[in-house]
Amino acid sequence: MRTERLTPTLVRVVLGGPGLDGFRSADGTDAYVNVAIPPAGAPYGAVFDPRALREAGLPREQLPARRRYTVRSWDADARELAIDFVVHGDAGVAGPWAASAEPGDVLVFEGPASGYRPDPAAAWHLMLGDESALPAVAASLEALPTDATAVVRLVCDGPEHEVPLSAPAGTDLVWLHRTHDDERDAALLLEATRALEWPDGTVHAFVHGEAEEIRAVRRHLLLDRGLERSEMSCSPYWRRTMTDEAWRSVKRDFVAAMDAEVA
């Protein structure tokens, strides 16, 4: 339907039309869809069944690239679905598609599914991540009661990469700006988490972002802060120095090792 450039590297794509007639929102605030983006010159039309293509035995280079994206919002009345894409020039598949998307373009996706929603029984909420986690964090903050307590730390490339967030008045939100020194940037989220003054009561945490950063923060929360695994939603969305395809090929093993590291 339309696109909007939110920051220099964040593009919102709003989807609509009869293709969403059967869409139903997931329960969680981290609802996600699995998009399928065909390569240039694909021997099939804009509307396709990803499973049927896989079963048809097409060469790998002709199959659509699969990517998982968080639903930023679903307007059931207008029947419009918003998805925010991180764009880094021509790198990747989904980012360039979003940057060049025009009204009338088609996006094939499956879903949604979800796994997290802020626990109303928690005394306070901890949300940690970067641009890849921002849509889920934003949706989660909007779902909190007005009197909720939330502590949020978000990594981004600088002030021009911050976006306005609607949150309870008691939210402690700090943006952490990268310096483009990989070693220092990799420690930003962990150092900020270590420096937190820990509120009283049970916490419900959402921790998602770059793989090694999330792994270090997870270890700190479980070992040093005493969180239970059940009190935290934690997942690595991407990995520094790796392409999307390379990361997808090792993510399962990385997550298994991360889980085994601190059970």
N, C-alpha and C positions, 0 to 999 in steps of 0.2 A: 504493500500500500504506500509506504513512504520510508525514508531513512532520515536519521538525524545524527550529526557529528557532535557527540557529547564532550569529548576532549580530543586532543591531537591523535590519540590512539584508541579511542572508543567510539564505535558506531552502533547506533540502535536501529534495528530493522523491525518494522511493524508489519505483521502478516495479517491478512484478512481474506474475505471472499468465501465462496461456497465450499472450498476445500477444508474449511474449519467447521463445517456444520456438525460433524460428529465429535468435535474436540471436547474433552472434559478435563478440568484442572485436577492436578494431584493434590493430596492433602498437605504436603510439606511446603515449606518456604524455600527449599532448595530444589524444587521441581525442575526436571531436566528433560530434554528431548535429544534423540540421536539423529543428527542431520546427515544427509547423504548428498554429496556434491559431485556430479559427474565430471570427468575430464573433458577437455576441449575435443570436439570431434567424436564424442561418444555415439555409438551406433544404436541409440534408442532415444525416445522422445524426452521432453522435459518432465513428464509425469511417468513414474515407473515404480515397480515394486522391488525394493532392494533384495528381498529374499529370493524372488524369482530370478533376478539377475545372477545371484550367487549360484543358484541351482542350474542355471543355463550353461554353466561352464565357460563363461567369457574369460578371455585372457585377463590377468590381474590388472594390467595397465588400463583396461577399459572399464573396470568396475568403479563405482563412485567411492570417493574418499568418505570415511565415516568419522564424525566428530560429535562429541557430547557438549551441549550448551545448556546453561541454566535459563529457565524462563524468568525474565525480569518481571513481567506482569501479564495478567490475562483479564481483559475487560469482557465479561460475559454479556453485557448489554450490547456493546458495540461489536462483539465477537472479533476482537483484535488481540493478537498475541505479540508481545514485544520481547525481542532477544537482543542482548548487547554483545557485540563481537569486539575482541581486542585485535587491533590491526597494526602490524609492523611492516609497512610497505608492501612489497611483493612476497614476503616470506609466508610460507604456509599455504593452506587451501581455503579455509573458511574466511579468514580475514580479508584477503583480496576479493573474494566473492561479495562480502558485505560492503566493502568500500565502493564497489562498482554496481551494486544492486540498484535497479530502477523499478518504478511501479509497473506491475504486470509480470515481473519475473516470478519464477516458481521455485520454492524450496521444499524438497521432499524430506520428511522427518517421521520418526516413529516415537511414540510415547504419548503423554509424559509418565515419568516415574519420580519418586522422591524418597528421601530417607530421614529428613530432619525437619523439625518444627520446634521453636522455643518451648520448653517445658513450663507450663503455667505454674507448676508447683515449685520451681526453682526460686531461690532467694534473689539470685542475680544471674546475668548472662554475660559470657565472655565470647567475643567474636574477633578472630584473628585471620588475616589473609592479605591478598593483594588484588589486582584488577580482575583476576580470574574468579575470585570469590565475591567480588563486589555485588553482582546481581542478587546472589543469595543473601548476603549480609543486608543489603538494602531492603529486600522483601521481608527478612526476618525482623528488622527494626520496625518496619511498618506494622507488623503483626503483634507487636508487644503492647500491653496495656499502657496507658499514659503515665501510670505511676511506677512502671518497671524500672529496675536498675540494670544498666548495660555498660560494659567496658569494651571499647572497640579500638583496635589498632590495625591500620591498613597501610600497606606499602604501595607507593606509586612513584612516578618519575619526577614529580615536582608539583608546585602549586597549581599549575595550569591543568594538571591531570586529576585534581580533586573534583568531586561532583557533590552537589547538595544532597543531603540525606535527611529524610523525615524520621525522627526518632523521639522517644520519650524525653521529657525535659531533663531527667536525671542522667542522661547518657554521657559518659566520659569517652569522647572520640578524639583520637590523635592520628593524623596522617604522618607517615614516616617516608621521607623523601630519599630516593636512591642517590648515590654519589657517582655511580657508574664505575666504581671500584668494586669488582666482583666479590672480593673477600669481605670488604666492609658491608656491602649491600646484603650479602648472605647472612650476616649476623644481626641485621636491623630488627627483625621481628623477635628473635630470641632475646636480644638485649632489652627490648621494650617490655617483653613479657616478664623477664626476671625482675625488672624495676617496678612492677606493679605493686601498689598497696592492695592487699587482698581483702575484699569486703567479707563480712561475716556471712555465714549461711551457705547452703548448698548452691553450687554453681552448675549451670548447663553451658557447655562450651561448643563452639563451632570453629574448627581450625582447618583451613583449606588454602592451598596455594602451591608455591614452588616446592618440589619434592624434598630436597635436603633441608630447606628451612622448616618445613612442616615436621619432618622427622625429628629435628632437634627440639622444636617446641613441644612436640608430643612427649618426648623423653623427659623434658623438664616438668611438664604438667603432671605426668604420672609419678615420677620419682621424687621430685623436689616439692611439688605442691600437694601431692597426695590425692589427685583425682582418681576416680574409678573410670575404667573404660566406658562404662555405661553412662557416664556423665559427659561424654564428649563425642561429637561427630568430627571425624578427622580423615582427610584424604588428600593425597598429592595430586594436583591437577596437571602439572607440567614439570619439566626438569631443565634447569639451566644447561646450556651447551648442547641440548638434544633437539632434533626436529620432532614434530608431532608423531611421525611414523616411527622413528627410533624409540621414542618414549613409550608408545603403545606396545611395542614389541617386548619391553622389559618391565612394564609397570606391574604386572601380576607378581613377578618375582620380587620386585622392590617392596611392594606392599606386604608380601608374606614375610620378608626379612624384617621389615619395620615392626610388624605385629609380633614377631617372635622375639625381637630385641627386648621389649618390655611387655610382657604378657598381661 
